Amino acid sequence: MVTIPEWQYPLYKESDKKAYKLLEKLGNSGQYPALIVGEEGDRIHYFKLLLFSQKMRKYREFRDIVLKEFEKEKVHLPTIISQGQKLDTSDNSWAIFTQDRRLLEVIDKIGSSSISVAGSMRDLAEFTVRYWLSQLLFDWRGPLMAICGEVLEKNVADLRRLNNLLKRWDYTGVF
């Protein structure tokens, strides 16, 4: 019998199951970390890094860095950014499908764009949880492309609008 490829099955690895439990807890309760520490530049860098994490061959490593911080009362964006920057986003050899390569080009366009992030730190926390849930359980391409389209249209990551957009992929009923 042929085994199902890892990328085709949600919650494939133990770390995926652990991440889902934390995301489910955060989403159901709405109890995000009490404080997210970071300057405006950190918020922008963190937001871009979230999107860039999908370029990483080992995207789970970045997700787990973020979620480890989200288990705390106080999230330090500079810590996440510092650890995330050490991960490789240049190895795109995994992108064998045309639609994957094109989406990576769109992510690169956001990386080189001057964008702003609008919304509160609570909105940023909710976005993080919704983003990882959509990436973990549904489809990484659809939500990511929708986010990129919204951001590139006005060069603004309006977190409330993006959270509303990500509701379309919340078939789990976590929120």
Buried (B, 14 or more C-beta within 10 A) or exposed (E): EEEEEEEEEBBBEEBBEEBBEBBBEBBEEEEBBEEBEBEEEBBBBBBBBBBBBBBBBEBBBBBBBBBBBBEEEEBBBBBBBEBBEEBEBEEBEEBEEEEBEEBBEBBBEBBEEEBBBBBEBBBBBBBBBBBBBBBBBBEBBEBBBBBBEBBBEEEBBBBEBBBEBBEEBBEBEBB
